[in-house]
Amino acid sequence: MSHDAPLSAPPRRTRGIVLVSLAVLALASALFAIRGPLMMSAPRCMAGRWHGCYDTFNGVVLMTLVALPVAVLVVWALAYRRQTAGLGSTRAWRTSLAEVGMVHGTVPFLWLTMMPGLAPGVAPRRVSLVPLRDLVAMGTLGIIGNLLVFAALGFFAPMRFAALASVPRILALGAGCSVLVEVAQYVLWLDRVSSVDDVLVNATGAVLAGLASRRWWRTPAEAPSDRPRPVPAQVG
């Protein structure tokens, strides 16, 4: 009889509580730091005004935070439905979190990248196809922002889809989505630079985020677990 399991359970639970507490503290600190800009956009966003809310960085961040409780409820509803269908608790919650996380973590960044510049439809279209030339112009904040555009997709996609659970495929996913964004910016004439550096940085962000979730990646052997478990027939 092994005595290691009961001894290892409390430290693992304590580690989880500490990590959750640190995450909540980090989120609270970030909200406190940006509370001023967010409150400036709050009246326009609550009134449903487009200008000053949905076309600004602060407004999009505020609406993303406001939608967070709704996203949590959707995760709970999906997990409950899967558990009712016979899927295991851990797999049900992980799959549901991955589906909602991909959407909630990616759509706001896509919205920001598709915002028009100062002279949409007037300024000449700009394309930069020389790698690494625009990195200096991006600056630190620009690079960090581009790394985050498809970070949620890279983090959650391999947790949901076994076919994406490899570094090359996450890289291809991030690069392909980024190319679509750059092409859309050019076609819609948004007065934004369609740059190959954006594609490189966005794809890198997706890969780095994917590596951070590697321990939870889905494997092909786990794919059949999404199917409802058959209910054993009762013998009367």
C-alpha positions in Angstrom: 0.0 0.0 0.0 1.5 3.4 -1.1 1.4 6.3 1.3 2.7 8.8 -1.3 -0.6 9.8 -2.9 -2.3 11.2 0.2 0.9 13.2 1.0 1.2 14.6 -2.6 -2.4 15.7 -2.8 -2.3 18.7 -0.4 0.9 20.3 -1.9 -0.7 20.0 -5.4 -3.9 21.6 -4.2 -1.9 24.3 -2.4 0.1 25.0 -5.6 -3.2 25.4 -7.5 -4.6 27.8 -5.0 -1.4 29.9 -5.0 -1.4 30.0 -8.8 -5.0 31.1 -8.9 -4.4 33.7 -6.3 -1.4 35.1 -8.2 -3.5 35.3 -11.4 -6.3 37.2 -9.6 -3.8 39.5 -8.0 -2.1 40.2 -11.4 -5.5 40.9 -13.0 -6.5 43.2 -10.2 -3.2 45.1 -10.5 -3.6 45.4 -14.3 -7.1 46.7 -13.9 -6.0 49.2 -11.2 -3.2 50.5 -13.5 -5.6 51.1 -16.5 -8.7 52.1 -14.5 -8.4 55.7 -15.7 -8.5 55.1 -19.5 -11.2 52.5 -19.1 -13.4 54.8 -17.0 -13.1 57.5 -19.7 -14.6 55.1 -22.2 -17.2 53.6 -19.9 -19.9 56.3 -20.5 -19.8 56.0 -24.3 -19.7 52.2 -24.2 -22.6 52.0 -21.8 -24.6 54.3 -24.0 -23.9 52.2 -27.0 -22.0 54.9 -28.9 -19.7 53.8 -31.6 -17.3 56.7 -31.6 -15.2 56.8 -28.4 -16.0 53.2 -27.5 -15.9 50.5 -30.2 -13.3 52.4 -32.3 -10.8 52.9 -29.5 -8.4 50.6 -27.7 -9.7 51.5 -24.3 -13.3 50.8 -25.3 -12.5 47.4 -26.8 -10.6 46.4 -23.6 -13.5 47.6 -21.4 -16.1 45.6 -23.4 -13.8 42.6 -23.3 -13.8 42.7 -19.6 -17.5 43.3 -19.4 -18.1 40.2 -21.5 -15.8 38.1 -19.3 -18.6 36.9 -16.9 -20.7 35.9 -19.9 -17.8 33.9 -21.3 -17.5 32.1 -17.9 -21.2 31.3 -17.9 -20.8 29.8 -21.5 -17.9 27.7 -20.3 -20.0 26.4 -17.4 -23.0 25.6 -19.7 -20.9 23.8 -22.3 -19.0 21.8 -19.6 -22.3 20.9 -17.9 -23.8 19.7 -21.2 -20.8 17.6 -21.9 -20.8 16.0 -18.5 -24.5 15.2 -18.8 -23.7 13.5 -22.1 -21.2 11.3 -20.3 -17.8 13.1 -20.9 -15.4 13.1 -18.0 -15.3 16.2 -15.8 -11.7 17.2 -16.6 -12.1 16.7 -20.3 -15.5 18.5 -20.4 -14.1 21.6 -18.6 -10.9 21.7 -20.6 -12.7 21.4 -23.9 -15.3 24.0 -23.1 -12.6 26.4 -21.7 -10.6 26.0 -24.9 -13.5 26.7 -27.2 -14.6 29.8 -25.4 -11.0 31.0 -24.7 -10.1 30.9 -28.4 -13.0 33.2 -29.2 -12.9 35.5 -26.3 -9.2 35.9 -26.4 -8.9 36.4 -30.2 -11.9 38.5 -31.3 -10.9 41.6 -29.4 -7.4 41.6 -30.9 -8.8 41.0 -34.4 -11.1 44.0 -33.8 -8.2 46.2 -32.9 -6.1 45.1 -35.9 -9.0 45.9 -38.2 -9.6 49.4 -36.9 -8.9 51.9 -39.7 -6.1 54.5 -39.6 -6.4 58.2 -40.0 -7.2 58.3 -43.7 -9.0 55.0 -44.7 -9.8 54.9 -48.4 -7.7 58.0 -49.0 -4.1 57.3 -48.1 -2.2 55.0 -50.5 -2.1 51.3 -49.7 1.1 50.3 -48.0 2.8 46.9 -48.2 6.1 45.9 -46.5 7.5 42.6 -47.7 11.1 42.9 -46.3 11.4 40.8 -43.2 12.5 42.5 -39.9 12.5 46.0 -41.5 9.4 47.1 -39.5 10.4 45.7 -36.1 12.1 49.0 -35.0 9.1 51.1 -36.0 6.8 48.8 -34.0 8.4 49.6 -30.7 8.2 47.5 -27.6 4.4 48.0 -27.1 3.8 47.2 -30.8 5.8 44.0 -30.6 4.0 42.9 -27.5 0.6 43.7 -29.0 1.4 41.7 -32.1 2.6 38.7 -30.0 -0.8 38.7 -28.3 -3.0 38.8 -31.4 -3.2 35.1 -31.9 -1.8 34.0 -28.5 -5.2 32.8 -27.3 -5.6 30.8 -30.5 -2.2 29.2 -30.1 -2.8 28.5 -26.4 -6.2 26.9 -26.7 -6.4 25.4 -30.2 -4.2 22.4 -29.5 -6.1 21.8 -26.3 -9.3 21.5 -28.4 -8.1 19.9 -31.6 -5.7 17.0 -31.7 -4.8 17.8 -35.3 -3.2 21.1 -34.2 -1.2 19.6 -31.3 2.3 20.3 -32.7 4.6 23.3 -33.0 4.7 23.4 -36.9 0.9 23.3 -37.1 0.4 26.0 -34.5 3.0 28.1 -36.5 1.1 27.5 -39.7 -2.2 28.3 -38.0 -0.8 31.6 -36.6 0.9 32.6 -39.9 -2.2 31.7 -42.0 -4.6 33.7 -39.8 -2.2 36.6 -39.8 -1.8 36.6 -43.6 -5.6 36.7 -43.9 -5.7 39.8 -41.6 -3.0 41.6 -43.5 -4.7 40.8 -46.8 -8.0 42.1 -45.4 -6.4 45.3 -44.2 -5.0 45.9 -47.7 -8.3 45.0 -49.6 -10.5 47.1 -47.3 -8.1 50.0 -47.6 -7.9 50.7 -43.9 -4.8 52.9 -44.0 -2.7 50.3 -42.2 0.6 48.8 -43.3 0.3 45.2 -44.5 3.6 43.9 -43.2 5.4 40.6 -43.4 6.8 41.4 -39.9 3.3 41.4 -38.5 2.9 37.9 -39.8 6.2 36.8 -38.3 5.5 38.3 -34.9 1.9 37.1 -34.7 2.9 33.5 -35.6 5.7 33.6 -33.0 3.2 34.7 -30.4 0.9 31.8 -31.3 3.8 29.3 -31.0 5.0 30.7 -27.6 1.5 30.6 -26.2 1.0 27.1 -27.6 4.2 25.9 -25.8 2.9 27.4 -22.6 -0.2 25.0 -22.8 1.8 22.0 -24.1 1.1 19.8 -21.0 -2.7 20.1 -21.8 -2.4 19.4 -25.5 -4.9 17.0 -26.9 -3.6 13.7 -28.4 -5.2 11.6 -31.1 -5.8 8.9 -28.6 -8.1 11.2 -26.6 -10.3 12.1 -29.6 -12.9 9.4 -29.1 -13.5 10.7 -25.5 -15.8 13.5 -26.9 -18.3 10.9 -27.9 -21.1 10.3 -25.3 -20.5 7.1 -23.3 -23.1 4.4 -24.0 -25.5 3.9 -21.2 -25.5 0.2 -20.2 -28.8 -1.6 -20.8 -30.7 -2.5 -17.7 -31.7 -6.1 -17.4 -35.2 -6.4 -16.1 
